[in-house]
Amino acid sequence: MAVSDSVVLGAGVRVLKPDLVNLYGCTIGDETRIGPFVEIQAGATVGARCKIQSHCFICEGVRIGDEVFVGHGVMFTNDLWPRATDDEGHLLGADDWSLKATVIGNKASIGSGAVLLPVRIGEGALVAAGAVVTRDVADFAIVAGNPARIIGDVRKRRPNSTGRS
């Protein structure tokens, strides 16, 4: 695994274990941090000042905004009809499927172990750990479960950012 020469890295990007990642053909914004055992595929973009925790898979077609947190083991998908073969049993190739995009709004947070189908996650939204997101998530919504459902609004539940009461 490695950081390919085809990766566009912004200023101050930190790849914590460059020998333990697989980054190729993607764009990473300024001051973003990427943990070990992360794969980011060609055509994916990660904004500025993001934190991508270990063991994440960010596939082609994913666009992550600025200041986004992606927890450990988050999996993105880009195909709504995944198949290995066609009706006659022939292996499918690169031209035999339709790429579906996933867009993550600025300041969103994706909890550890979440799985995201091709969806839009709104600005400031919070996806709970382990959620399976099958539908778009509104700005500032909190979603949890399988399938993920709205359980709140971050503007009403956010703890004091200083940690003091």
Secondary structure, DSSP 8 states (H G I E B T S, - for coil): --B-TT-EE-TT-EES-GGG-EE-S-EE-TT-EE-SS-EE-TT-EE-TT-EE-TT-EE-TTEEE-TT-EE-TT-EE---SS--SB-TTS-B--TTSS----EEE-TT-EE-TT-EE-S-EE-TT-EE-TT-EE-S-B-TTEEEETTTTEEEEEHHHH---TTS--
